[in-house]
Amino acid sequence: MRNKISILSLLFFLPVFLGACGGSGHNSTPNEVPVAVSISDQPSNLGVLSFDIQITGACLLTSSNAMATSCSGAQSLLPEAPMTVQLEKLQTPQQADVLATTNVQAGTYTAVLITFGTATAAVNVDPNSTDKDSASPPHSCTAGGTPKICELSPMFTTSSLTLPFASAATLFPGQPTDIAIEFSVADSLVGATAGRTTTFTITPILAVSIVAGTNSGGSLIDVNNVTGPVTGVATTSFTITDDMTGQPVTVATFSGTTAFNGFTGCSTNNIACVQVGQIVSVNYAVSDSTPLVLSAASVTDNDDFQNGQTLEGTVIATTPAPMVVVTAVTAGNTQGVTIGQVLTLVPPASTGFSVAVPPGQTLPASVSFAAAGDLVVGQDVLIDSTGVADGVITADAITLEATQFNGIVSTLTSPNLTVNGLNNFFNDNGISSVQVQTGAQTTFGGSVATFNGLAVGDQANFDGFLFNGGAGQTPVVFGENIFDNASSPGAMKKPR
């Protein structure tokens, strides 16, 4: 089994509560430091199915401007800000995404300054309860006898945040550096309950680390499962728009190093297979070289998925008809769908079902995703639709993607484990536990290095393919990542 330790466990890790920023450019000089800015999440246990935030600016501060309330004159980290980030698929520190690659001036810095705009969240409302936000006037949803998915726009209690490093960090010319931000939805999305009504606000709780040099994998950062449409193809590189950040990502391909998968009808098995308009999923590494290079480890074509009619969602019901909540809308979608929208799903024929298993992995024979009967609440899916009308989406292709969730280890029978303590979304839908199957594909992190480090009672974040276990059986997860929070239980919340 593989082991990857979160970069947030390495240097300068400090949660903070208050702070301020904007953005500033700079001219290229020999004194520059190539920087990658990444983001991950600590998930909430409040049944949050979608959570996107607008970041309006981020910059580095020095001791001379440590009290700044804007980034004027400071080193901007996000040249393309403002940007909206969907955190729904970044729910383990091992699942970081890249917000930007840029250059800053070498020097000694004391903090990162971040400013926020708006946020939206799709949350599970318990039966006979009301959830609302702090907007004026507030958005409000009341569930009857069954749970309901509600889209809210909770307000930030502060528009800016200063994230100080544990000690001053010196950035050297030409030394590739990763500045990693962890946004803890678990601690930031706050619900105040009065009777059966819960009102949500956002008090942003973040952590920051700054790491120079390579990680255990030999690169600055490794990024998995970036999905989006191809917008440009060059001789040895191509560009897609990342569904989670909305940002263009240009990755280089290398003969004999980059694996190309699923490109039916293309026998060259290289970049010649990649065409503008295709919906692809990319795993890539950010180099530790100057300049930074984003090198594609694998490129998978989501065959039959068309630019203009693809979205991502989470299954929220299977009977009497399947339903999904939209969690990301692929750039170029022309069907008028929005994040947080709930749609009744008309599934495709059995030939339209597939699983986005990474190259080199083989699913156990005991699991299946080949028909509508294999759908189960909680699955994350990529959908290609022939049309959306009157709240109904008709799919001609649907791919099972990895699902992120958290819970408590309840039993251990190597190489598998059972997880309970799930959030109210699972519990309200009759799922009190899931079985997680681990294997050679599973990455461990946090307070454990291998399966043998897990213990009953540990709180952990899980990432893997969720399958219907069958009538009367618990769902089964083919585990990709397990991040054990035994040493940091504050990151988890009890189910409400």
N, C-alpha and C positions, 0 to 999 in steps of 0.2 A: 504494500500500500504506500502511496506517495504522501509526503508531508511538506506542506508549505506554511510557514509562519507569517502571519499578517504583518505588513510593514508598520502598522500602528502599534505593534508590540515592541518595536525596536527603539527609536529615539524620540525624545521630546514629546511625550504623550500626556496631554493634560486637558481634561474637560473644563470648560469655563462657562460663565453665565451672562456676561454683559459686554458691550463694546460699541464700532462705526466704520463707509468707503465709497469710492467711485471708480475711475479708471484713468490711466495715463499711459501714453505711448512713450517710446524712446528710440533714439537712433542706434544703429548697430555699431559696436565698437569692439576692439580686441579684448576688452575687459569684461566680456559677457559670459554669463553662465547659462547653459541650456537647461531649461526647467520643464518638467511635466507636472501638471496639476491634476490629481486624481481625486475621486470621491467615492465613498461607500456609505453604508447605512447600518445602524443597529435597529432591527425592526421592532415595531410595537406589537403587543399581544392584545390589542383592542380590536382585532378584526379589520385592519386597514388593508384594502385590496388595491388601492392606487393612491399615490401621494406624490404630487409634483410641486416643486418650489421654483420661484423665479429668483435667480441670483443676479443682482444688478451691478455688482462690482466686487473685486477682490484684489488686494495688493499687499506687498511686504512693507513693514514699518521698521525704522531704525530707532535707536535711543533718542535721536534728535526730534523725531516726529511721533513718538510713542503715544502721545495724547491726541493725535489727529482724528478728526471726525469725517474726513474725506480723503480720497487717494490723490488729490491734486499734488503733483510733485513727487509722488511715491512710485514704487516699482509695480506696475500693473501685472497681475497674474492671468487675467482673463481678457485678452484683447477683443474678443467677440461679445463680451457682456453688453447688455443683459441677455441671459439665457435661462431657459426653463429646463429643469432636470427632473426626470421621472425616477424616483428612488425605488419603485416597486420591485425591480429586478436586481437591486444592489444590496440585498439583505443579509449578506455575510461580509465581513471584512476581506474575505478572499475574492469577492466579486466586485472589485473596484472598476470604475470606468474612468476614462480620461476626459477631463473638461477642456484642456488646452495643452499645447506644447508651445513654448515661447522662450524668450531670452530676457534675463534681468542683469543688472549690473552687479559685478562681484562686490562683496562687502559683508558687513556684520549686521544681522537683522534680529529683531527681538520679538516680532509678532506678525500675524496675518490679520488683516482687516477685511471683513465681509459685510456686504449690505444685501438686504432682501427686498423683494417686491411683494408679490402675491403668492398664494398657495391654494391648491384644491386637493381634496381627499375624498375617496369613495370608501365609506365605512359601513360595517354591518350593524344594523339597528336590531337590538334584541326584541323578541316578541313583547307586545304591550308596552313598548317604551318609545321615547321621543329623543332624537338626536338633533342638535342644531348648532350653528356656528355663532361667532361673535361679530358677524358683519352687521351693517345697519342699512336696511332692515335685515334680520337674520334669515338664513335659509333653514328650513325645518322639515324633518321627516318623522312620521309616526308609523310604527309597525303595528299590525293587528295581531292575530294569533300566530303568524309565521314571521320569520325575520325578513328584513327588507334592506336592500342596498341603497344608501343615500349619498348623494354628492354634495359636499359641503365646501365652503370657502373660508376656513378659519383664519382669523387675523393674527399677524405677528404682534407680540407684545412689545417688541423692540425691532426697529428697522435695521439695526446694525450690531455687529459683534466683533470684539477684539479677541483674538486667540493668541495669547502669549506663548512663546516657546519656554520650556522648562529652564533653559539657559540660552544665552545669545548664540545664534548659529552663524558661522562664517561660511559664505559661499565663495568658492575659488574659481578664477577664470578657467573656462573650458571643462569644468568638472560637472558632468551630468547629475542632476539632482531631482528627486521626486518630492513634491510637497503634497502630502496626502491629507485630505479632509474627511472626517467621519461625521455625518449628520445622524444623530440619534433620534429617529422618529419615536423610539420607545420612551424617551424622556422629554422630547420636545412637544409632542401632541398631547395636550393636557385636557382632560375632561372633568368638569365640575358638575357633580350630580346633585339635583334637588328633586326628591321624590322619584319619579320615573323619567325625568328629563335630564339629559347630559348636554352641557354646552362646551364646545371645543374651542380652544385657543392654541396658539403656537408660541411657546417660550423657547427659542432656539438653544439647544444644547449641542455643541460641537466639540470635536477634538482635532488637533492638528499634529502632524509629524513632518519632519524634514530629514530625508535620507539621501546621502550622496553615495554613488557607486552602485554595484550590482546587488540583486537579491540572490536567494539560494538557487534560482533557476538560471543565473548568468545574465539577466537583463535588468533594466531599471524597473519596469513594471510588466506584468503579464495580464492581458485583458481577454476575457472569454465571451463568446456569444453576443457579439455586436451585430445587430440585424438592421438592414435598411436597403433602400434602392441604390443601385449603382448610378452615379451621375456623370462619371467621366472615366475613360480608360486611356492610359498611356502605354508606352512600350514595355515598361517593367513595373508599373504601379497602376492603381485605380482608386477612385474615390467613392465612398458611400456616405449617406446621411444617417447617422446613428439615431435609432428610434428613441433611445433613452435620454439623449441630450439635445437632439435636434442639430448637432454640429456636424460639419463635413469632416470625414476621416480619410486621409490618404495613406494607403498601405503599400509597401513595396513587396514584390514577389521575387523569389529566387529559385532558379532551376535546381531540382533535387532537394530543396528544403521546404517549399510551400506545397502542401497537399491540396489538390482540387477534387471536390467530391460532388456527385449528383448532377453533373453537367451532361445530361442525356443528349445524344446526338453530336457530341463534340469529342473526337478521338485524340486530340492533341494533348489533353490533360495539362494545360498550362494557361497562362493569362489570355491566350487567344480565345479561350472559352468564355471569358467574361464580357458581357455586353451591357451597354447602357440600358437601364430600365429593369434589369433583373433584380429580384429581391434575394440578397445573399446574406449569409451569416459568416462572420469572420472571427477567428482567434488570432491575436497578434501580440507581439512583444515590442516594448519601447526599448531601444538600444541604450547602452551606456557609453555611446560614442558622441563625438562632436562633429557635425550637428546630429541631433537625435534622428533616428530612423525607426519608423513603425514597420516592422517586418511581419508579414502574414505567415502564420504557422499553418493555417488551413483556411480554405475558402469553400463554402458549401452553397450550392445553388438550391434555393427553395423552388424546385421545379413546379410549374403550373401556378405559381404565385405571380400576380401581375402588378406592376406599378400602377397605382390609381385605384386599386380595390383590395388592398391588404391592410390588416390591422392586427393588433395583439389584444388578448382578453383573458379573463379568468372565468371559468365555469362556475356559476352561482346556483344553478338548479339543473336537475336532470328530468324531473317529472312535474307536472304532466307533459311538459315540453322542455327541452334543454334551453338554458338562458346563459348569457355571458354579460360581464361588465367590461367595457372597453378600457384598457390600461395604457395603450399607446397607439397612435395613428401614424402609419408610415407616411413619410414625406411624399407628397404627390397624390395622396388619396383624394379622389374626387366625389366620394359618396356622401359627404356631409356629416360623417360621424364625429363624435367628440369624446374625449377622455371622460370617463365616469358615466357614460350613457349605458343603459341597460337594454339589451336586445334579445329577443327570442331567436333561437338558432334553429335553422333548418339544416340538418347535417348533410354532408355529401354522401355519395355512394361509397361502398367499402373501399374502392380503389382510390378514393380521395383522402384516406387517412394515412398518416406517417408519423414517425418519431424522429426528433432532431438529435439523435445520438451522435456524440462526437466521433470523429474518425478513429478507428481502431478498437472501439468498444462494441460489445455484443450483449444485447439484452437477454436476461434469463428466459427460458422457454415458457415459464409459468405466467408471464405477463403479456398483455395484448392491448394494442390500440389500433383496432381495425374496423370498428363499427360504432354506431351510436350507442350501443349497449355498453361500450367500454368507457363512456364518459363518466366522470365522477366530480363532485363538487370540490373545488380547489385547484383543479388543473389549470396551468397556464398554457395557452394555445395561440398559434399563429393561424389566422384565417384569411383565405382568399374568397371573396364573395362575388356572386354574379349580380347582386343588387341589395339595397337596403331600402325598405319602404314600410311605413306604418309600424315602426318598432320591431321589424322582423328582418333578420339578415339571412340570406340564402347562400350557403357555402358550397363551393365546388372543390375546395381543398382545405384540409385542416391538419396542422402539424402540432404534435405534443412537444412543448418546451419544458425546460426545468422549472420547477416550482420552488419558491423559497418560503420557509415557515420556521417557527421556533416552538420549543416544547421542552419537556422534562423526560430524561431517560428513565423508563420504568422497569424494563427487563433487558438483560444482556445474554444472548446465546450466540457466541461467536460463529459466523461473522455478521450476525444480524442483531438488531435491537428493536425494542418497541418504545414508542414515544407517546406520552400523554401530556396533560397540562396544556392542551392546544387552545388557541384563541376562541373567542365567542363565535366567530364565523363558522369554524368547524363544528363546535359543540352545538350551535343552534341548528345545524344541518345533520345532526345525529352521528357525527364522527368524533368519538372521544379519544381515539388512539390511531396510530399508523405504525406499520412495520417498515423499518428501514433496512434494506439489504446493502451491505457494503462489500467491496471487493477491490481488485487491483486498480479500478478507476477512482476510488474514493480518496479525496484529499482531506487530511486532518489539520486542524489549527487551533489557535487559542491556547488553552491550558493543557492540551494533549497532543502527542505526536503520532500515536497509533490507536487502533481500536482498543488495545489493552489498557490505554490510559483512561478510558471512559469508566464512569461509575454510576450506579443507580442513584437517581436524584440530581444528576448534573443537568443544568439548564444549558441548552445549546441551540444554535442556528443550523438549519439543514437546507440543503439545496440538492434537488434531484428530480427524476421523472416520476410523477405520481400516477399510479395505475389503480383501476377499480379491482378490489380484491374478490369481487363476486358476491352473490347474495348471502347476507348474514356474516360476511367477512370484513375485516378491517382493510382499508386501502394499503397498497404496497408502494414504497418509494425505492427506486433504484438510485442509491445515494451517490452524488457527485462530490459534495463538500459537506463536512461537519466541522463547525467551529464551536468548541466547548467554552462556555462562559463560567465555568466553575470558579474561576478566580475573580470574576467581575459580575456578581449576581445583580448589581444595580442596573445593568443594562436590560433586564427582563422585567416584565410586568405580569402580575397575576391576572388570569382571565376575569373579565367582569360579567 
